[in-house]
């Protein structure tokens, strides 16, 4: 019996020694965190928070926008000759800098092939994101796919694409509807309207046109003159002047002229003045300063313009880009509110837009 108890005691002591050795081994392999290292982790978190916070509020929602410090953002603009394009582009450049990022920009100078080549070259530079502004969706979809395939986040301004994470724009459905409704009501629900329709493939122009025709279904007294006129980009004002003069010669009963953008309106208004057709009313979209000055001029036939805020639209695109890069969820589209300006409300409207006109 004693021998048996002795064996049990020896076995018990052996087990205890093994457990002690395992405990010592675990203790030596695991290095406990010290207070200094805890502080280091805390400091890193605090530093990251400071880096991500820009102190800038979103132009559309007033919410915090993360910093772009350390990020390079490519800005690809089709052209800067049109006032809307220039202001939207400048809004992006200024906002990127304000958020601490670096902007790399290319201007296509209204040449599709040059612009595509510029974007392809930009892809090889591997920026953290690219913002593509305007253009015919069909023409630019292949190169936007290349941006997406390269793993570069793509954002757009006034350009709908399946590859765009977020498109910053005005509500062009509202623009098309409100402009059309005001035009038809100004005419008393009846009259003959000439339409410039040269850029239906540019999605924003197509939406405005479609909404205008849709609203027209409620005004059976409205007649559209055929064939439609075709506006151009290069020399838009002079080209529109010549086409309008020809139209007014052939069509003595034109009551209004509609355009999807407003640069050609300068030439249209000149043509109406040259032809002595003060009764013709011109309606368009964008809100460029020169055209708004024509709206304010009671002697001009430029009557109504849906004014956008292109600088804000450009800023809003960058805000969403910064949020996405910071890991936040972003909507597929953000909208800046347009303002309708006509000869009756122009003084109030330009105050709402926050702009000044050279009006005597």
C-alpha positions as CSV (number, residue, x, y, z in Angstrom):
1,X,0.0,0.0,0.0
2,X,2.8,2.3,0.9
3,X,4.6,1.6,-2.3
4,X,1.4,2.4,-4.2
5,X,1.0,5.7,-2.4
6,X,4.6,6.6,-3.2
7,X,4.0,6.0,-6.9
8,X,1.0,8.3,-6.9
9,X,2.9,11.0,-5.1
10,X,5.7,10.8,-7.6
11,X,3.2,11.0,-10.5
12,X,1.5,14.0,-9.0
13,X,4.8,15.9,-8.6
14,X,5.7,15.1,-12.2
15,X,2.4,16.6,-13.5
16,X,2.9,19.7,-11.3
17,X,6.4,20.2,-12.7
18,X,5.2,19.9,-16.3
19,X,2.4,22.5,-15.7
20,X,4.9,24.9,-14.2
21,X,7.3,24.5,-17.1
22,X,4.4,25.2,-19.6
23,X,3.4,28.2,-17.7
24,X,7.0,29.6,-17.7
25,X,7.3,28.9,-21.4
26,X,4.1,30.8,-22.2
27,X,5.1,33.7,-20.1
28,X,8.5,34.0,-21.8
29,X,7.0,33.8,-25.4
30,X,4.2,36.4,-24.8
31,X,5.5,39.9,-24.5
32,X,3.0,42.0,-22.4
33,X,2.1,45.4,-23.6
34,X,3.7,48.2,-21.7
35,X,2.2,51.6,-20.9
36,X,4.5,53.2,-23.5
37,X,3.2,51.0,-26.3
38,X,-0.4,51.6,-25.3
39,X,0.3,55.3,-25.6
40,X,1.9,54.7,-29.0
41,X,-1.2,53.0,-30.3
42,X,-3.3,55.9,-28.9
43,X,-1.0,58.4,-30.6
44,X,-1.3,56.7,-33.9
45,X,-5.1,56.7,-33.8
46,X,-5.1,60.3,-32.8
47,X,-2.7,61.3,-35.6
48,X,-4.8,59.4,-38.2
49,X,-8.0,61.2,-37.0
50,X,-6.2,64.5,-37.4
51,X,-5.0,63.6,-40.8
52,X,-8.4,62.5,-42.0
53,X,-10.2,65.6,-40.7
54,X,-10.0,68.6,-43.1
55,X,-12.2,71.0,-41.2
56,X,-14.1,71.6,-44.5
57,X,-17.8,71.1,-44.8
58,X,-19.6,69.6,-47.9
59,X,-20.9,72.2,-50.3
60,X,-24.2,70.4,-50.7
61,X,-24.9,68.8,-47.3
62,X,-22.8,70.7,-44.8
63,X,-21.2,67.5,-43.5
64,X,-17.5,67.0,-42.7
65,X,-15.3,66.2,-45.7
66,X,-12.2,64.1,-45.1
67,X,-8.7,65.4,-46.0
68,X,-7.1,64.5,-49.3
69,X,-3.6,65.0,-47.8
70,X,-1.3,62.5,-49.5
71,X,-3.7,61.8,-52.4
72,X,-3.3,62.7,-56.1
73,X,-6.5,63.3,-58.0
74,X,-6.6,63.4,-61.8
75,X,-9.0,65.9,-63.3
76,X,-9.9,65.3,-67.0
77,X,-11.9,68.1,-68.6
78,X,-13.1,67.9,-72.3
79,X,-12.6,71.7,-72.7
80,X,-12.5,75.0,-70.8
81,X,-13.7,77.4,-73.5
82,X,-17.3,77.3,-72.3
83,X,-18.0,79.2,-69.1
84,X,-19.8,76.3,-67.4
85,X,-16.9,73.9,-68.2
86,X,-14.3,76.4,-66.9
87,X,-16.1,77.1,-63.6
88,X,-16.8,73.4,-62.9
89,X,-13.1,72.6,-63.6
90,X,-11.9,75.4,-61.4
91,X,-14.2,74.2,-58.6
92,X,-12.5,70.8,-58.7
93,X,-9.0,72.2,-58.7
94,X,-9.6,74.6,-55.9
95,X,-11.4,72.0,-53.8
96,X,-8.7,69.4,-54.1
97,X,-6.1,72.0,-53.0
98,X,-8.4,73.1,-50.1
99,X,-8.6,69.5,-48.9
100,X,-4.9,69.2,-49.0
101,X,-4.6,67.0,-52.1
102,X,-2.6,67.3,-55.3
103,X,-4.5,67.9,-58.6
104,X,-3.2,66.6,-62.0
105,X,-5.3,68.0,-64.8
106,X,-5.6,67.5,-68.5
107,X,-7.6,69.6,-71.0
108,X,-8.9,67.9,-74.1
109,X,-9.3,71.2,-75.9
110,X,-12.6,69.9,-77.4
111,X,-10.8,67.1,-79.2
112,X,-12.2,63.7,-78.4
113,X,-9.1,61.7,-79.5
114,X,-6.7,64.0,-77.7
115,X,-8.8,63.8,-74.6
116,X,-9.0,60.0,-74.7
117,X,-5.2,59.8,-75.2
118,X,-4.7,62.2,-72.2
119,X,-6.9,60.0,-70.0
120,X,-5.0,56.8,-71.1
121,X,-1.8,58.5,-70.2
122,X,-3.2,59.6,-66.8
123,X,-4.1,56.0,-66.1
124,X,-0.4,55.0,-66.4
125,X,0.4,57.6,-63.7
126,X,-1.9,55.8,-61.3
127,X,-3.5,58.7,-59.5
128,X,-5.6,57.8,-56.4
129,X,-8.8,58.8,-58.3
130,X,-9.9,60.4,-61.6
131,X,-12.7,62.9,-62.1
132,X,-14.0,63.0,-65.8
133,X,-16.0,66.1,-66.8
134,X,-18.6,66.1,-69.6
135,X,-18.5,64.5,-73.0
136,X,-20.6,62.1,-75.2
137,X,-21.2,59.0,-73.1
138,X,-20.8,56.6,-76.0
139,X,-17.5,58.1,-77.1
140,X,-15.9,58.0,-73.6
141,X,-17.4,54.8,-72.2
142,X,-14.5,52.6,-73.5
143,X,-11.8,54.8,-71.8
144,X,-13.8,55.1,-68.6
145,X,-13.9,51.3,-68.6
146,X,-10.1,51.3,-68.8
147,X,-10.0,53.6,-65.7
148,X,-12.2,51.2,-63.8
149,X,-10.3,48.1,-65.0
150,X,-7.1,49.7,-63.8
151,X,-8.6,49.9,-60.3
152,X,-8.7,53.7,-60.2
153,X,-11.9,55.1,-58.7
154,X,-13.7,57.1,-61.3
155,X,-16.0,60.1,-60.6
156,X,-17.8,62.2,-63.1
157,X,-19.2,65.7,-63.6
158,X,-22.3,65.9,-65.8
159,X,-21.5,62.5,-67.3
160,X,-23.5,59.4,-66.6
161,X,-21.5,56.1,-66.8
162,X,-21.8,52.6,-65.4
163,X,-18.1,53.0,-64.4
164,X,-18.6,56.2,-62.4
165,X,-18.8,55.8,-58.6
166,X,-20.6,59.2,-58.3
167,X,-21.8,61.7,-60.8
168,X,-22.1,65.4,-59.7
169,X,-24.6,67.3,-61.7
170,X,-27.7,69.5,-61.7
171,X,-31.1,67.9,-61.7
172,X,-31.5,68.0,-65.5
173,X,-34.9,66.4,-65.3
174,X,-36.0,69.4,-63.2
175,X,-34.2,71.7,-65.5
176,X,-35.8,70.4,-68.7
177,X,-39.3,70.3,-67.1
178,X,-39.1,73.8,-65.5
179,X,-37.7,75.5,-68.6
180,X,-40.3,73.9,-70.9
181,X,-43.2,74.7,-68.6
182,X,-42.2,78.4,-68.3
183,X,-41.7,78.6,-72.0
184,X,-45.1,77.1,-72.9
185,X,-46.8,79.2,-70.3
186,X,-45.2,82.4,-71.5
187,X,-46.6,81.6,-75.0
188,X,-50.1,81.1,-73.6
189,X,-49.9,77.4,-74.4
190,X,-49.7,77.8,-78.1
191,X,-47.1,78.9,-80.7
192,X,-44.3,77.7,-83.0
193,X,-41.0,76.8,-81.4
194,X,-37.7,76.2,-83.2
195,X,-35.3,73.8,-81.4
196,X,-31.5,73.5,-81.6
197,X,-30.6,69.9,-81.0
198,X,-27.0,69.2,-81.9
199,X,-25.8,67.3,-78.8
200,X,-28.5,64.8,-77.9
201,X,-25.7,62.2,-77.3
202,X,-24.5,64.3,-74.4
203,X,-26.7,62.9,-71.7
204,X,-27.6,66.1,-69.9
205,X,-28.6,67.7,-73.2
206,X,-30.7,64.6,-74.1
207,X,-32.5,64.7,-70.7
208,X,-33.4,68.4,-71.2
209,X,-34.7,67.8,-74.7
210,X,-36.7,64.7,-73.7
211,X,-38.3,66.5,-70.7
212,X,-39.2,69.5,-72.9
213,X,-41.0,67.2,-75.4
214,X,-42.6,65.3,-72.6
215,X,-44.1,68.5,-71.0
216,X,-45.3,69.6,-74.5
217,X,-47.8,66.7,-74.4
218,X,-49.9,68.8,-72.0
219,X,-49.8,71.8,-74.5
220,X,-51.5,70.6,-77.7
221,X,-51.3,74.2,-79.1
222,X,-47.5,74.0,-79.3
223,X,-46.0,73.2,-82.7
224,X,-42.3,72.4,-83.2
225,X,-40.7,73.6,-86.4
226,X,-39.0,70.9,-88.5
227,X,-36.3,70.2,-89.3
228,X,-34.6,70.9,-86.0
229,X,-31.5,73.1,-86.0
230,X,-28.0,71.7,-85.1
231,X,-25.8,73.7,-82.9
232,X,-22.0,73.2,-82.8
233,X,-19.2,73.7,-80.3
234,X,-16.6,75.6,-82.2
235,X,-17.9,79.0,-83.2
236,X,-21.2,78.3,-81.5
237,X,-22.5,81.8,-81.3
238,X,-21.7,82.8,-84.9
239,X,-23.0,79.5,-86.3
240,X,-26.2,79.9,-84.4
241,X,-26.6,83.5,-85.6
242,X,-26.4,82.4,-89.2
243,X,-28.8,79.5,-88.8
244,X,-31.3,81.7,-86.9
245,X,-31.2,84.3,-89.6
246,X,-31.9,81.7,-92.2
247,X,-34.7,80.3,-90.0
248,X,-36.4,83.7,-89.5
249,X,-36.3,84.2,-93.3
250,X,-38.1,80.9,-94.0
251,X,-40.4,80.9,-90.9
252,X,-42.2,84.2,-90.3
253,X,-44.2,82.9,-87.4
254,X,-41.5,81.7,-84.9
255,X,-42.6,82.5,-81.4
256,X,-39.7,81.0,-79.4
257,X,-36.3,79.3,-79.8
258,X,-35.1,76.5,-77.4
259,X,-31.5,75.5,-76.8
260,X,-30.0,72.8,-74.4
261,X,-27.1,75.2,-73.5
262,X,-26.7,78.9,-73.7
263,X,-23.5,79.9,-75.5
264,X,-25.2,79.8,-78.9
265,X,-27.9,82.1,-77.5
266,X,-25.6,85.1,-78.0
267,X,-25.7,84.5,-81.8
268,X,-29.5,83.7,-81.7
269,X,-30.2,87.0,-79.9
270,X,-28.1,88.9,-82.4
271,X,-30.0,87.3,-85.3
272,X,-33.3,88.3,-83.8
273,X,-32.2,91.8,-83.3
274,X,-30.8,92.0,-86.9
275,X,-34.1,90.6,-88.3
276,X,-36.2,93.0,-86.2
277,X,-37.9,90.1,-84.5
278,X,-38.3,91.5,-81.0
279,X,-41.3,89.2,-80.3
280,X,-39.2,86.0,-80.4
281,X,-38.4,84.6,-77.0
282,X,-35.2,82.6,-76.4
283,X,-34.9,79.9,-73.7
284,X,-31.8,78.0,-72.7
285,X,-29.7,76.3,-69.9
286,X,-26.5,77.1,-68.0
287,X,-26.5,80.6,-66.7
288,X,-23.3,82.0,-68.2
289,X,-22.8,85.6,-67.2
290,X,-23.0,87.0,-70.8
291,X,-26.3,85.3,-71.4
292,X,-27.7,86.3,-68.0
293,X,-26.8,89.9,-68.9
294,X,-28.9,89.5,-72.1
295,X,-31.8,88.2,-69.9
296,X,-31.5,91.4,-67.8
297,X,-31.4,93.6,-70.9
298,X,-35.0,94.5,-71.7
299,X,-34.1,95.1,-75.3
300,X,-32.8,91.6,-75.9
301,X,-35.0,88.7,-76.9
302,X,-33.1,86.4,-74.6
303,X,-35.9,85.7,-72.1
304,X,-35.3,82.7,-69.8
305,X,-32.2,80.7,-68.7
306,X,-32.0,77.8,-66.2
307,X,-28.9,78.8,-64.4
308,X,-26.6,76.2,-62.9
309,X,-23.9,76.5,-60.3
310,X,-20.9,74.8,-62.1
311,X,-18.3,75.8,-59.5
312,X,-20.4,74.1,-56.8
313,X,-20.9,71.1,-59.0
314,X,-17.2,70.7,-59.4
315,X,-16.6,71.1,-55.7
316,X,-19.3,68.5,-54.9
317,X,-17.5,65.9,-57.1
318,X,-14.3,66.3,-55.1
319,X,-16.3,66.1,-51.8
320,X,-17.6,62.7,-52.8
321,X,-14.2,61.6,-54.0
322,X,-12.6,62.5,-50.7
323,X,-15.3,60.6,-48.8
324,X,-15.0,57.5,-50.9
325,X,-11.2,57.4,-50.5
326,X,-11.7,57.7,-46.7
327,X,-13.9,54.6,-46.8
328,X,-17.3,56.3,-46.6
329,X,-20.4,55.3,-48.5
330,X,-21.2,57.8,-51.3
331,X,-24.4,58.1,-53.4
332,X,-24.3,57.4,-57.2
333,X,-25.4,60.9,-58.0
334,X,-25.4,64.3,-56.2
335,X,-27.4,67.3,-57.4
336,X,-26.8,71.0,-57.2
337,X,-30.0,73.1,-57.4
338,X,-30.6,75.2,-60.6
339,X,-32.3,78.6,-60.5
340,X,-34.6,79.9,-63.2
341,X,-33.8,83.4,-64.4
342,X,-36.0,85.5,-66.6
343,X,-36.7,89.1,-67.4
344,X,-39.1,89.4,-64.5
345,X,-37.0,87.9,-61.6
346,X,-33.4,88.3,-62.7
347,X,-32.4,90.7,-59.9
348,X,-33.7,88.3,-57.2
349,X,-32.3,85.2,-59.0
350,X,-28.8,86.4,-59.4
351,X,-28.7,87.2,-55.7
352,X,-29.8,83.7,-55.0
353,X,-27.0,82.5,-57.3
354,X,-24.5,84.7,-55.5
355,X,-23.2,86.3,-58.7
356,X,-22.9,89.8,-60.0
357,X,-23.6,91.0,-63.5
358,X,-22.3,93.9,-65.5
359,X,-25.7,95.5,-66.0
360,X,-26.2,99.2,-66.2
